[in-house]
Amino acid sequence: MARAPPGAPDEQPTVFGSVLGSIPRMIMLYAAITALRSFAGGASARRATTASVTASGRAGALPAVPVANGFAGARLELSLYLSEREAFSAFGDASALAWAHEFDLGDGGGSTLARFNHTLRASGALARNASAVWAHIYVTQQGASPDPRSSRHVPHLTAERHHRLIEYRRAFAQRKARSLLGDAVGADGADGEPHARGAADAADVGAEPLVPHWKPSLSIALCADTTTYAQRGSIPDALLDVLALHPPSAYVPRPWVNDVWLSEAELVQINASTALLPLRVELSSPSLLRLSLLVQLSKTLAQQRAAHGDSARGAAASEELRRMLTETNPYLLLLTLVVTVLHSLFDFLAFRNDIKSGRRAALPLITLARA
């Protein structure tokens, strides 16, 4: 009996299985490569812009205006307001101000600047799922006011971020199960009737309601980079989400909320009995590279979750990737990524070589059949 050549369909599932099993690591690798490519592109653009500015200056043309960090060397103030309105204007309400802190971007050296614990009392509208809670974060120079109506307000030296502290997740229905011992009553008090599968299960899955969950952690990151760019066009696109551009020649680091490490298990479900909502606030000043990697990773997780909609499969995929990143040593993770890519490449090359070998073995038979 003729044996199947090596690399036949019995080895094909191994190749695809290895590729599918490396998808979470590929996502992390994609986020890192995208961030590094944006930095490389931004650096080359800055060099090209500097060269063009020098050439235009020699030719007598009007040089481009450099863009500098408006917060460089200044003492800053952070104001955190909590409100149930997305558009905030109650700056004079002392009860809305949750935290006020003075700091300098260079104090933390790329690490945590300050921590703060706050407790918010849940309102009746929030318990009825008729409202939400927003964190309004403002960063200004010392002595300036974030209120646009104040005479001490400086628009081009004010950065803000508005972040919702309520997430909506699917509440999975509790289903009765039949005892495996026969007609005995189950532990949950079920009467032992068999659970109907099929259309009823599909209806339960489709009727899962969205339930509000509270985010108990608010991690605020403010980039400590003080790079002076040759012009506005030389700023990398990956930094536009963490930088606020103000004409004509200034930018300020915009506060960014880091939810990358906030797991699903930490979210607190809100119901009628919820009275107090604890909140841990952390302020940090990461480096430009680290912040760009976090922003890209956050976008990757959001895209992966959006691809699955509000289903539990999307949440499980995001949680698996987050758990892998938090519980794995970074150097071991990088080594695993390299080994996975090489293993997949070698499997593909071996599979292609087996196909070519099979074609060369079948070629004399085809020639003999034609003769």
N, C-alpha and C positions, 0 to 999 in steps of 0.2 A: 504494500500500500504506500502510495506517495505521501510523503510528509510535507506539511505546510512549510514554506520557507520562513526563516526567522524574520520577525517584524510583521508577521501576519496579524489579522484583527485581534488575536488573543493578547497582543502586547499594546494595542492601541488605547484601551481604557487606562493603562498605566500612565501614558503620556498626558492624556486629558485630565486624569485625576490629579497629577502633580501640578498641572497648570491651575486647575480650579482651587486646589488647596492653598496655593500661594497668592490668591487674590488679595487678602488683607495686607500682606507684605508688599504687594505691588502697589497698592493704594498709597501706603506710606512712602514708598520709593518715588512714586509720581509726585507727591506733594513736595518732597525734598528737592527733586530735580527741577520742578517748576519754579520754586523759590530761588534756587541757585541760578537758573537761567534768567530770571527777571533781574537779579543783581548783576549778572554778567552783562546783560543788555543795557542796564542803567549805567554801569561803569563805562562801557564803550560809548554810549551816547554822551556821557559827561566829557569823555576825552575828545570826541568829535566836536562837541559844542565849544569846548575850550579852544580847540584849534581854529574853528571858524571865527570865534570872537577875536582871537589874536590876529587872524588874517584880515578881518574886516577893520580892526583898529589900525593896522598898518596901511590899509587902503584908504583910510579917512572916513569910513562909514560909521554909522551910529552903533556903538557896541551894545551887546545884550546886557540886560540888568541882572546881576546875580541875585539869587534867592537865599536868604539866610534864616536861621532859626530865631524867631522872635523871643523865645523863652531862654536863650542861652545866657547863663550867668545871672539870671534873675531869681528872686525868691518868689515862689508860687503859692497859691491858695487853691485848695480843692473844696468844693461845696457839693454835698450830696443831699438831694431832696427826694422824698418819697411821696408820691401822689397817685390818686386813682384816675388822673387825667393824663392823656398822652401829650397834649399841648400844655406846658406848664408856664404860669405867669404869677403865681402867688409867692413872690420872693419875700414879701413882708410877713408871711405867716411863719411864726417861730416853730409851730408844731410840725411843719412840713420839712424843716431842716433836720436831717438825721445825723450829719457829721460835717464838721469843718476842720480842715487840717492844713497847716503850713509846712512846706517842704522845699527841697532843692533837688533837681534831677540827678545831681551827682552824689547825693547822700547815700543812696543804696548801693552804688557800684554795680548796677545791673541786677540787683536782687530786691527783696522786699523792703519797702520804705516804712510802712506802718500797717497795723491791724486794728480792727475795731469791731465790737459786737453790739448789735442793736436788736430790739424786740418791737415788732409792730403789732398793734391790736387790730384784729380782723373786723371789718365793718359788716353790717348785715347784708349789704349789697354784694360784698365779696363772698360771703357764705352762700348766698343764693345764686352764685355764678352769674350775677348781673353786672359785674364790674371787674377791673383788673388793677394791678399795682405796677407803677412805672418808677424806675430809678432815673432821676435827672441829674447828670454829672456835669459840673462846670469847673473848668480850670482857668484861672486868671492870674495876673501878676499881683503881688502883695499890695493891698490898698485899693485895688480896682474892684468893681462890682459886676456880677454877672447879669444884673437886671438891665435890659436895654433902655429902660425909662430913667435910669439914674444918671446923674451928671458925672459919676466916676466910672462909667462904663466905657471901655476901650474895645471897639469891635474887632480890630485886627490883632488884638492880643487876648482873645477869648476863644477857648475851645470847649465844645460840649458834646455830650452823647446821651441819648435817651434809650433806655433798655428796659424791656418788659420782664418783670420777675414772676410772671405766671406762664406756665406751659400747659398745654392741653394734651392729655394722653387718653387713649382708649381704655375704658373700664371693662374688663372681661367678665362676662356673666358667670355666676356660680351654677354649675350643673350637677344634678343628682346622678349618682352612680349606683349601679346594682352591686350587691355584695357577691363576691366570688364563691362564698360558701353555700350558695343556693338561695332559698327563700328567706334567709335570715334578714332582719332589719339592719341596714347599714349604720355606720357610725354617725352619719349626719341625720339620722331619723328617717331615711327613705323607707318606703314601704316594700321594697324589693321588686318593684315593677321594672321590666327591662327598659333601658333608655333607648328611645327611638332615634335612629341615625338617619342622615340623609337631608331631607328638605328642612326639618326642624333645626338641625345644626347650622345649616347655611343661613337660615333666618336669624338665629341667635348671633352669628358672627357679623351679619350686616347691620344688626340693631345695636351694636356696642356704642354707648354714648361717649362723648368727649367730656372728661372730668378735669377740672382745674387742679394743677399741682404747683406748689410753691417752691421756688429756688432758694435754698437756705444759704447759698454762697454767692458772693458778688466779688469777683476778682478783677480789679481795674489795673490795666497796664498802660503806662505812658512812656513812649519811646524816648530814650535818653540821648539819641544821636543829635549832633550839632553840625552836620555836614552843610557846607555852603555850595549850592548848585549853581552852575553857570547861568541857567535860565529855567523857566518853569517847565519847558518841554523836556528837560533832561532828568526830571524826577521819574523813577520807575513806576509803572502802573500798579505794581503790587503794594506800593506805599500810599496810594491815594486814599485808602480806607482808614489809615492811621495818621494822616497828616491833613491839616486844614490850611488851604492856600488862601492868602489874603493879598490883594493887589496893593502896591505894585511889586514889592520885592521882599516879601516875608511869608513865612509859613510857621505854624505852631503844631506841636505834636497833639493829636486828638486822642482823648481817652478811649481805650478799646476794652471791652468786657470779654474776658477769657472764660468761655464755657466748655473748653475742650476736655478738661479733666472732671467735669461735673457728671457723675454717673446717674443712671436712672434710679438706682436704689436710694440715692440721697434726696430725691424729690419727695415733698410732703403733700399728700392728698388733702384738699380743702373740702370740708363739708360743713353742715350746720353746727356741729359741735366744736369746730376749730375756733379758738379764742385768741391765741397768741402765735405769732409767726416769727421765729428767730432768724436773724440774718448775720452772717459773718462777712465782714468787708475787709478786703486786702488791697493795698496799693503797692505796685511794684514798678520798676523802671528797667525792663529788659533791653538787651542790645538790639540793634536794628535787624541783624540776621535772625536772632531767635524769635523776635516778634513777627517777622515775615513768615517764618516757618509755621508759627502757631496760627497766623491768619490763613495761610494756605491749607493747613490741616483742618481748620474749622470749616472752610468752604468745602473741602472734600467730604467731610462727615455730613454736612448739610445736603450736598448733592446726592450722596448715597442714601440718605434718609428720604429725600424727595422722590427718588427713583422708586421707592416702595410705598409711597404715600404715607398714610397714618396706620399702616398695618403693623402687627407685632414683628413681622419679619424684618422690616426696616430698622426698628428699634433694636432687635437682637443683633443685627449685623453691625450697627454702630457701636453697641456695647461690647461686642467681641473685639472690634478693632481698638476701642479705648482701653479695654482690659489688657490687650496685648502690649500696648504702648506703656501703660503704667506699671505692669508687673514684670516686664522684661528689661534686662540690662541693655542700655543703648548700644554698647559695643557688640554684645551678643546679637542684638537685633540687626545691626549692620552686617555682621558676618553671616547671619542667616539669610539676609536679602541677597548677598553676593552668591552664596552657595545655591540658593533657590534659582537665581537667574542662570547660573552656569549649568545646573542640573537640567533645567528646562531646555536650554540651548543644546546640550549634548544629547538629550532624548530626541529632540527634533532632528538633529543631524543624523543620529543613528537610524531613526525611522525613515528619513529620506534615503539614506544609503541602502537600507533593506529593500526599499521600493525599486531603486535602480538595479540592485542585484537581481531581483525577481524579473525585471524587464529584460536584463541581459540573458538570464537563463531561459526565458521564453522566446527570445529572438531566433535561435536555431530551429525550434519547433515550428515557428511561423514560416520560416524560409523553406523548411522541408515540406510543409503542407502546401505551400504555393507551387513548389516544384512538382 
